[in-house]
Amino acid sequence: MVDQHAWLSSERVYLSDVEIHRQSPIASAEDLRARVLFHVLLSDTLLVGDSQSLNTPLFRALVSSQEAVGHAVRSDLAPLLDSGRIRVACRDGQTLTAVRDAQKLRQVEHVPSAAYAELMDRMTHARAVTYRLDTVSAAFKSGVIRLLEEQTQNAGGKTRATVEAALEFVRGQKPLYFKTLRDWKDSFRTGSSGSTEVVLALAAVDRAAGESYRQALPHVLGAGTAAPRSVELPATTAARTVLERTTLPASILDGFLLGRLPVEVFLEATEQPSRSVLVRQLGLLRRGSQPDLSQLVEAMAEFSTWMQEAFVRAFRDTDERARAVLDGNHNLMRFGISQDSLTGALGAGLDVPAADGDEDYLDLQVVDRSVPAADGAADIGQLDAQQMRQRVITGAYVG
């Protein structure tokens, strides 16, 4: 089970970019690699779900050269998995091999070879974070119901009838599986009139399932969430800028450069004192606690400068294309701390204001988005429901 002291003493972020149930999948393995490593830099530990680690072909390409056929990408995440910088959240203490075998029997899409599952077990099993499958399933089902109920509030006609049919089906499933709901949706569409209203309503059902699936596991584990590009954070009230730096090196947000940087450089980066301070202060902010704002801004400035120098060292003599991108990159990065004028809640933002549409920059928003604990949270390891309520947040957003 999850160790309480470990959870409370370090910051974990769940990578929902590694997600097979999304409307807008990541474009390439190199794009995913950039996002994975970006979040490794900015959290103590990056969590990946067991299904995601197994059933996402692009993620598999980053782990094993055998899985990378057809992808021009470095298959070098193994050291990060071996060291626990990336940890797999695995159900009920099972091995990934057992999860893979069960999914193959259920005919889940994109199930990997047994050899890949065994490789992942060797690298990750000793450091796996376990969770109760029934609790995550309950959180998934509860989330789908909540989102579908919201859709019925102002709906009518065939739209409302379609969503209500989905709700009736979902409520009757014990447990609810994503694939089962998708199979129901396909069957309903086949047996329906096929009208535009029904098709759009079913697409909304699919989005609700995908969003609830994305949230369920980090919700139960009380982890911050690295939300994908397609997810919009809830709107906030008017905020004022508390602190800001506008002239920082921007290479840490360059997706192209991050996708090509050797993993050895990332391992070195995780040992930098400025990075440790940065991660600790961001963790406090994600959890709704008060960070030391001056330390946070100074650590970001120092770490971004270190990363810029690391990019230069890495590409100077080995990668002409990356060196040309680095040499031509004259944009500057902005890091700011804002405070909600009404609630006093703090947020942090990291972006490149001068970037145009042709440049491959990431950005980061870190906010505290506390939500009620999932049903059954009190039964998870040694975390009680009150601790869950304090820890469950949606934090890091890459756009």
Summary of the structure (lengths in Angstrom):
residues: 399
radius of gyration: 21.3
end to end distance: 33.3
largest distance: 64.4
contacts: 1329
relative contact order: 0.15
helix: 53%
strand: 14%
